[in-house]
Amino acid sequence: RTTMITELYDYQQAGKDAIRASFIAGNRWVIGEGATGCGKTNIACSILMDAVAKGKRCGFVVPTINLIQQTIESFERQGLESYVDMAVIQADHPIRNYACPIQICSKDTLANWSNFPDFDFIVVDEAHVTSRFMNQWKKARPNTHWLGLTATPWAKGMAKVWDDLVVIARSAELIDRGKLSKFKVFAPTQPDLEGVDMVGDDYDENQVAERSSKPELIASIVDTWKQNAEGLLTFCYAVNRAHAKLILEDFRKAGVRTGYIDGFTGDEERKELFRAIRAKEVDVVVNVNVLVAGADFDVRCIIIAFSTKSKIKFVQVVGRGLRLGEGKEYLIINDHSGNHETLGYVTDIYEDELDDGKPKKASKSKPQAPLPKPCPKCDLKPLLIQGCCPVCKFEAKPQGSAGDASGIIHGEGELVEITKKSKKKEYTAQETNEIWAMLKHYQIEKGKAAGWVYHTCLAMTGAAANDQQAAPIMPSAAVQKFIRHRNIAQSRRHRKT
């Protein structure tokens, strides 16, 4: 089979083309960044089909067992057949046929093998989760092409083991396109983290759990949910098991149908919980570090009850609720952690390059978005939107000099930043197509990789062209100026490293 049952969206196809261009340019290890819900698995399926059509043997590696079944179901929806087109490498999994051209693999199972599997092409799901085994496998198979998929390619040192970063689509773009849900954030209570120690790059878990377990904080979690999200399927993320059990008890005392899962939950109990969720027999699921990847349910509310400095963990958690759903106007986020006030909105969190492991200096090219603040008047403490509370209508004046545009704006419940970035020129589809054609002319003239056009057009206009087959045309003065400034900025970054 060489064609998919469903066609890729334009941004998915552009991402696939950019990934292909990166490999053609000579990169062996490429990261594809796409926000949760952008269809990374569908893109991977399309790429795998192309590879199989060329006689290649492929592996699709997942970090957790629950992602195996999810991948099988996703591939089957595209027309791949188990035992024929694909099989599984995972302990005693029933779908086993090593002769199949596509093998869906458990990373833990492969790590227990005495040798490294020999594939022509390998896709690594949740590629921000690093491991010594994966790095050793790459070194053992230097001629294999590797594609890593993740919504959060920000782990330290990723640039040391991956050659290139291709941005498929980020959450802000997908929300604008109507492919992800808009959201509202409420921040009624948070623990006092003054004096909490650090363990590595994050807070000491035990100390955060102790600060977060005060009765009034636990009660606020339940009360806030009953006020603005009662009856909506909710995932609640706790600090640790002891903290989670306190939240669970309070929800159940309040008569809320509540489930629980953590890393020690058995397979049968886990399956029963997932069945109950799909049958709408559970309203709230309290968990600890479990419902982060591969939990694709129609979640309408996210409760963040853990405080963290990890942008990866924060974005992955919020991403569980950003998928669209029938009748879903927006995702409700109840933040009882202070994470939004320290990290910002998920739509503002991104990096343009993979981390090389070196200490980072503040970048002048990427202004920091103003951090959101909760309304000082409301009990629910919704985050201020353009200086105004969406509930009690309290108005706060933006801080800063006259004309400073710092603050927060929204559109139908969506929370976005107002910075200099928001004043950036908006391009029509026709203008974007023309700029794409100009960039294509420059790319051909200078011998740059095809993926350069996609990245540069995205940086200038915020989108890829609808018509990417248009004939190249001479760049305008404005496009030449943008390219020149972008080249200068890249040159400065290279000199610093």
PAZA-886630 format. One line per 3 residues: number of its first residue (from 1); their letters; for each residue x, y, z of C-alpha. Coordinates in Angstrom, 2 decimals, decimal comma, padded with zeros to 5 digits. Layout:
BEGIN
NUM = a = X Y Z; ...
This chain:
BEGIN
1 = rtt = 000,00 000,00 000,00; 001,51 003,35 -001,03; -001,29 005,82 -000,29
4 = mit = -003,06 006,68 002,94; -006,81 006,42 003,42; -006,96 010,00 004,72
7 = ely = -005,02 012,85 003,15; -002,58 014,87 005,22; -003,53 018,43 006,09
10 = dyq = -001,48 021,13 004,36; 000,71 021,76 007,41; 001,22 018,01 007,86
13 = qag = 002,28 017,61 004,24; 004,58 020,63 004,54; 006,11 019,10 007,67
16 = kda = 006,58 015,77 005,91; 008,24 017,52 002,95; 010,54 019,45 005,29
19 = ira = 011,54 016,23 007,08; 012,29 014,58 003,73; 014,33 017,64 002,67
22 = sfi = 016,35 017,43 005,87; 017,24 013,78 005,17; 018,12 014,63 001,54
25 = agn = 020,41 017,39 002,85; 022,45 014,69 004,59; 021,00 014,61 008,10
28 = rwv = 020,60 011,13 009,58; 018,87 011,97 012,85; 015,97 014,43 012,49
31 = ige = 013,49 015,67 015,10; 009,93 016,47 013,98; 008,29 018,85 016,44
34 = gat = 004,51 018,90 016,48; 002,11 019,95 019,21; -000,07 017,30 020,82
37 = gcg = -002,95 016,66 018,44; -001,20 017,83 015,26; -001,21 014,32 013,77
40 = ktn = 002,42 013,27 014,19; 001,45 009,59 014,01; -000,37 010,12 010,69
43 = iac = 002,67 011,91 009,29; 004,89 009,06 010,48; 002,52 006,50 008,92
46 = sil = 002,73 008,30 005,57; 006,53 008,40 005,74; 006,68 004,72 006,71
49 = mda = 004,42 003,79 003,78; 006,78 005,63 001,42; 009,76 003,81 002,91
52 = vak = 008,09 000,38 002,67; 007,17 001,09 -000,97; 010,91 001,45 -001,60
55 = gkr = 011,62 -001,91 000,01; 012,77 -000,52 003,36; 012,34 -002,29 006,68
58 = cgf = 011,08 000,07 009,39; 010,73 000,31 013,14; 008,36 002,55 015,15
61 = vvp = 009,62 002,77 018,74; 007,40 003,84 021,66; 008,47 004,47 025,28
64 = tin = 005,41 002,94 026,99; 003,28 -000,16 026,43; -000,02 001,74 026,21
67 = liq = 001,30 003,60 023,16; 001,65 000,32 021,26; -002,09 -000,29 021,01
70 = qti = -002,71 003,35 020,25; -000,22 003,20 017,36; -001,73 -000,03 016,02
73 = esf = -005,20 001,51 015,97; -003,92 004,68 014,31; -002,08 002,72 011,59
76 = erq = -005,10 000,47 011,03; -007,26 003,54 010,43; -004,87 004,38 007,58
79 = gle = -005,27 000,94 006,03; -002,27 -000,98 007,36; -003,00 -004,59 008,32
82 = syv = -001,67 -006,38 011,37; 000,37 -009,53 010,66; 000,77 -008,32 007,03
85 = dma = 002,00 -004,71 006,97; 002,88 -004,38 010,64; 003,57 -006,40 013,75
88 = viq = 004,72 -005,79 017,33; 007,96 -006,39 019,20; 006,93 -006,39 022,87
91 = adh = 007,25 -009,36 025,21; 004,32 -011,73 024,55; 002,23 -009,39 022,44
94 = pir = -000,15 -011,42 020,23; 000,57 -009,46 017,02; 004,01 -010,93 016,27
97 = nya = 005,44 -011,45 012,81; 009,04 -010,40 012,36; 008,68 -010,69 008,59
100 = cpi = 006,38 -007,64 008,48; 008,04 -004,53 007,00; 006,89 -002,30 009,89
103 = qic = 007,59 -003,30 013,49; 005,98 -001,35 016,34; 008,50 -001,74 019,14
106 = skd = 008,55 -001,32 022,90; 011,72 000,51 023,81; 012,06 -001,49 027,04
109 = tla = 011,75 -004,80 025,17; 014,44 -003,82 022,68; 016,72 -002,66 025,50
112 = nws = 016,71 -006,23 026,84; 017,88 -007,72 023,53; 021,48 -008,87 023,24
115 = nfp = 021,93 -006,99 019,95; 020,50 -003,92 018,22; 017,70 -004,42 015,66
118 = dfd = 018,73 -003,65 012,09; 016,15 -001,40 010,41; 016,58 000,88 007,40
121 = fiv = 014,39 003,59 008,90; 013,34 004,17 012,51; 010,70 006,47 013,99
124 = vde = 011,01 007,26 017,70; 007,82 008,46 019,38; 008,09 010,86 022,35
127 = ahv = 011,72 011,44 021,35; 012,35 013,93 024,17; 012,48 010,91 026,50
130 = tsr = 016,16 010,08 026,21; 017,90 006,85 027,17; 021,39 005,38 027,00
133 = fmn = 020,07 002,41 025,01; 018,68 004,62 022,22; 021,92 006,58 021,95
136 = qwk = 023,94 003,36 021,79; 021,60 001,98 019,12; 022,13 005,07 016,98
139 = kar = 025,89 004,70 017,20; 025,63 001,01 016,33; 023,57 001,75 013,20
142 = pnt = 025,19 004,90 011,73; 023,70 004,35 008,25; 020,10 004,17 009,46
145 = hwl = 017,80 007,17 009,10; 016,09 008,18 012,37; 013,03 010,41 012,84
148 = glt = 012,16 011,53 016,35; 008,64 012,81 017,06; 007,77 015,02 020,02
151 = atp = 005,76 018,05 021,08; 008,56 019,17 023,40; 012,07 018,82 021,89
154 = wak = 013,71 020,73 024,73; 015,55 018,07 026,69; 019,11 019,01 027,57
157 = gma = 021,75 017,94 025,08; 019,34 016,84 022,31; 021,53 018,60 019,73
160 = kvw = 024,32 016,19 020,63; 022,34 013,17 019,45; 020,05 014,69 016,79
163 = ddl = 021,17 016,55 013,65; 018,22 018,78 012,81; 014,91 020,19 014,07
166 = vvi = 011,89 020,40 011,76; 008,87 022,27 013,16; 005,65 020,71 011,88
169 = ars = 003,17 022,84 013,84; 003,05 024,43 017,29; 000,02 024,77 019,56
172 = ael = -000,58 028,49 018,90; -000,79 027,87 015,15; -003,08 024,87 015,56
175 = idr = -005,41 026,77 017,89; -005,60 029,56 015,31; -006,39 026,99 012,61
178 = gkl = -009,14 025,45 014,74; -007,26 022,14 014,99; -006,75 022,38 018,75
181 = skf = -009,04 023,62 021,50; -008,99 027,13 022,89; -008,53 027,32 026,65
184 = kvf = -009,28 029,30 029,81; -007,02 029,25 032,86; -008,09 029,71 036,50
187 = apt = -005,55 030,05 039,30; -007,43 030,28 042,62; -004,81 028,86 045,01
190 = qpd = -001,22 027,76 044,96; 001,32 026,45 047,48; 003,95 028,66 049,06
193 = leg = 007,21 027,52 047,44; 009,44 029,99 049,28; 012,59 028,17 050,36
196 = vdm = 011,82 024,89 048,58; 015,06 023,13 047,63; 016,01 022,14 044,10
199 = vgd = 016,85 018,58 043,06; 018,62 018,82 039,73; 016,62 021,23 037,58
202 = dyd = 013,30 020,92 039,42; 011,76 021,41 042,84; 012,27 018,84 045,57
205 = enq = 009,21 016,63 045,10; 008,73 015,74 048,77; 008,86 019,36 049,86
208 = vae = 006,41 020,45 047,15; 004,05 017,63 048,12; 004,18 018,71 051,77
211 = rss = 003,45 022,36 050,86; 000,65 021,28 048,50; -001,08 018,93 050,95
214 = kpe = -002,52 021,53 053,31; -006,26 020,87 053,83; -007,30 024,28 052,51
217 = lia = -005,38 023,72 049,26; -006,87 020,26 048,73; -010,35 021,60 049,47
220 = siv = -009,84 024,41 046,97; -009,09 021,89 044,22; -012,47 020,23 044,73
223 = dtw = -014,42 023,46 045,27; -012,99 025,15 042,18; -013,76 022,12 040,03
226 = kqn = -017,36 022,02 041,27; -017,75 025,74 040,49; -016,46 025,82 036,92
229 = aeg = -016,00 022,27 035,58; -018,44 019,94 037,35; -019,54 017,09 035,09
232 = llt = -016,67 017,56 032,63; -014,12 014,77 032,16; -011,12 015,95 034,13
235 = fcy = -007,53 014,80 034,52; -005,94 015,91 037,79; -002,13 015,83 038,07
238 = avn = -000,76 015,49 041,59; 002,78 015,81 042,99; 003,22 012,25 044,28
241 = rah = 001,14 009,28 045,45; 000,52 010,61 048,98; -000,65 013,96 047,62
244 = akl = -002,81 012,23 045,00; -004,55 010,08 047,61; -005,54 013,21 049,59
247 = ile = -007,08 014,77 046,48; -008,82 011,49 045,62; -010,36 011,22 049,08
250 = dfr = -011,70 014,79 048,99; -013,29 014,32 045,57; -014,96 011,10 046,69
253 = kag = -016,17 012,68 049,94; -017,80 015,35 047,76; -019,66 012,61 045,86
256 = vrt = -017,63 012,98 042,68; -017,06 009,86 040,58; -013,29 009,71 040,77
259 = gyi = -010,71 007,26 039,41; -007,03 006,89 040,19; -003,89 005,75 038,39
262 = dgf = -000,15 005,89 038,99; 002,95 004,02 037,88; 002,15 001,07 040,14
265 = tgd = -001,39 000,53 038,85; -001,75 -002,97 037,38; -002,66 -003,66 033,75
268 = eer = -006,15 -004,96 034,47; -006,98 -002,09 036,79; -005,66 000,34 034,19
271 = kel = -007,79 -001,22 031,43; -010,88 -001,07 033,64; -010,26 002,61 034,39
274 = fra = -009,88 003,44 030,70; -013,08 001,51 029,96; -014,91 003,50 032,66
277 = ira = -013,61 006,77 031,23; -014,85 005,90 027,74; -018,19 004,77 029,19
280 = kev = -018,49 008,15 030,99; -018,64 006,45 034,37; -015,84 008,62 035,77
283 = dvv = -015,70 012,43 036,03; -012,25 013,01 037,53; -009,09 010,91 037,18
286 = vnv = -006,35 011,70 039,71; -002,92 010,56 038,56; 000,81 010,86 039,15
289 = nvl = 003,07 011,07 036,07; 000,92 008,66 034,04; -001,61 010,49 031,88
292 = vag = 001,08 012,45 030,07; 001,64 010,56 026,80; -000,74 008,30 024,92
295 = adf = -003,85 009,34 026,86; -006,14 010,45 024,04; -009,49 010,99 025,73
298 = dvr = -012,07 013,75 025,37; -010,71 015,73 028,31; -012,55 018,99 029,08
301 = cii = -010,68 020,10 032,22; -007,09 019,81 033,41; -006,23 020,28 037,09
304 = iaf = -002,56 021,13 037,62; -001,76 020,42 041,27; 002,01 019,91 040,91
307 = stk = 004,56 022,74 040,78; 007,43 022,35 038,37; 010,16 024,19 036,53
310 = ski = 010,02 021,65 033,70; 008,49 023,18 030,57; 008,40 019,71 029,01
313 = kfv = 006,26 018,24 031,78; 004,01 021,31 031,94; 003,32 021,44 028,18
316 = qvv = 002,81 017,67 027,92; 000,20 017,78 030,71; -001,79 020,68 029,25
319 = grg = -001,59 019,02 025,85; -003,75 016,15 027,14; -006,73 018,49 027,09
322 = lrl = -006,17 020,47 023,90; -007,72 017,98 021,49; -011,03 019,01 019,97
325 = geg = -014,31 017,39 021,00; -017,93 017,62 019,99; -019,47 020,74 021,52
328 = key = -016,19 021,65 023,22; -015,78 025,45 023,22; -012,60 025,51 025,23
331 = lii = -010,49 023,56 027,70; -010,73 024,63 031,34; -007,40 024,64 033,18
334 = ndh = -007,49 024,91 036,97; -003,94 025,79 037,96; -003,31 025,19 041,67
337 = sgn = 000,47 025,15 041,19; 001,58 028,62 040,12; 003,05 027,11 036,94
340 = het = 001,37 029,59 034,60; 002,75 032,48 036,62; 006,30 031,11 036,42
343 = lgy = 006,33 029,43 032,99; 003,61 031,28 031,03; 001,02 029,87 028,63
346 = vtd = 001,80 026,71 026,67; 001,33 028,73 023,48; 004,29 030,91 024,50
349 = iye = 006,69 028,08 025,32; 008,97 026,97 022,49; 012,60 026,92 021,33
352 = del = 013,91 027,48 017,82; 016,88 025,13 018,20; 017,72 021,87 019,92
355 = ddg = 019,61 022,24 023,18; 023,35 021,71 022,83; 023,93 021,27 026,54
358 = kpk = 025,66 024,63 026,95; 024,41 027,34 029,36; 021,92 029,59 027,61
361 = kas = 022,06 033,39 027,49; 018,96 035,53 027,17; 018,06 035,87 023,51
364 = ksk = 017,28 039,32 022,13; 015,66 037,75 019,08; 012,95 036,04 021,14
367 = pqa = 011,28 038,47 023,57; 009,79 036,82 026,60; 006,01 036,93 026,78
370 = plp = 004,60 038,66 029,86; 003,72 036,12 032,53; -000,02 035,89 033,30
373 = kpc = -001,44 036,95 036,66; -004,69 035,84 038,34; -007,47 038,35 039,02
376 = pkc = -007,00 039,80 042,53; -010,77 040,28 043,01; -012,37 036,96 041,94
379 = dlk = -012,60 033,88 044,14; -011,89 031,66 041,12; -008,89 033,81 040,14
382 = pll = -009,21 033,52 036,36; -006,08 034,77 034,61; -006,49 038,33 033,44
385 = iqg = -007,33 038,74 029,77; -006,07 041,98 028,23; -005,94 043,45 031,73
388 = ccp = -009,59 042,55 032,39; -011,09 039,70 034,41; -013,46 037,64 032,22
391 = vck = -015,67 036,89 035,26; -015,93 039,96 037,52; -014,75 042,48 034,86
394 = fea = -012,06 043,90 037,16; -009,67 045,98 035,04; -005,93 046,15 035,60
397 = kpq = -003,71 048,62 033,82; -000,70 047,16 031,95; 002,60 047,76 033,71
400 = gsa = 005,39 049,59 031,93; 005,97 052,79 030,02; 003,36 054,53 027,92
403 = gda = 002,62 052,58 024,80; 003,91 049,32 026,27; 001,72 046,51 024,94
406 = sgi = 002,39 044,00 027,68; -000,67 042,12 028,90; -002,91 039,28 027,77
409 = ihg = -005,60 039,18 025,08; -008,12 036,53 024,11; -010,51 035,52 021,37
412 = ege = -013,57 033,51 022,32; -011,90 032,02 025,37; -008,44 031,57 023,89
415 = lve = -005,62 033,05 025,93; -002,75 034,52 023,93; 000,02 037,01 024,55
418 = itk = 000,14 040,65 023,52; 003,72 041,63 022,82; 005,56 043,17 019,93
421 = ksk = 004,96 039,84 018,26; 001,21 040,52 018,16; 001,87 043,65 016,06
424 = kke = 003,63 041,60 013,41; 002,17 042,02 009,93; -000,54 039,51 009,09
427 = yta = -000,21 038,00 005,63; -003,03 036,83 003,38; -002,88 033,40 001,77
430 = qet = -001,98 035,03 -001,56; 000,85 037,05 000,01; 002,17 033,91 001,72
433 = nei = 002,16 032,05 -001,60; 004,10 034,89 -003,25; 006,65 034,97 -000,42
436 = wam = 007,02 031,18 -000,71; 007,77 031,57 -004,44; 010,36 034,28 -003,68
439 = lkh = 012,03 032,14 -001,01; 012,05 029,23 -003,45; 013,95 031,42 -005,96
442 = yqi = 016,52 032,29 -003,28; 016,79 028,66 -002,14; 017,51 027,43 -005,68
445 = ekg = 019,94 030,28 -006,38; 021,91 029,69 -003,17; 021,68 025,89 -003,22
448 = kaa = 019,91 025,65 000,14; 017,96 022,59 001,29; 014,28 022,49 000,35
451 = gwv = 013,31 022,57 004,02; 014,85 026,06 004,27; 011,87 027,50 002,36
454 = yht = 009,38 026,04 004,82; 011,24 027,25 007,94; 011,87 030,74 006,56
457 = cla = 008,31 031,22 005,29; 006,97 030,09 008,67; 009,29 032,54 010,46
460 = mtg = 008,23 035,45 008,23; 004,51 034,85 007,75; 003,57 032,36 010,46
463 = aaa = 002,34 029,81 007,91; 003,32 027,68 004,94; 002,04 028,40 001,44
466 = ndq = -001,17 026,82 000,17; 000,34 026,65 -003,31; 003,86 025,28 -002,92
469 = qaa = 004,28 024,38 -006,59; 004,21 027,98 -007,88; 007,11 029,02 -010,12
472 = pim = 009,97 030,80 -008,31; 010,00 034,60 -008,59; 012,63 037,22 -007,76
475 = psa = 012,52 038,17 -004,05; 011,17 041,61 -003,21; 013,18 044,11 -001,19
478 = avq = 011,17 043,21 001,94; 011,87 039,49 001,54; 015,56 040,13 000,85
481 = kfi = 015,74 042,28 004,00; 014,09 039,55 006,09; 016,51 036,92 004,74
484 = rhr = 019,47 039,20 005,41; 018,49 039,88 009,01; 017,76 036,17 009,59
487 = nia = 021,17 035,21 008,20; 022,87 037,78 010,44; 021,02 036,49 013,52
490 = qsr = 021,98 032,89 012,72; 025,59 033,90 012,15; 025,72 035,59 015,55
493 = rhr = 024,28 032,51 017,26; 026,87 030,30 015,59; 029,71 032,59 016,72
496 = kt = 028,45 032,41 020,30; 028,55 028,62 020,25
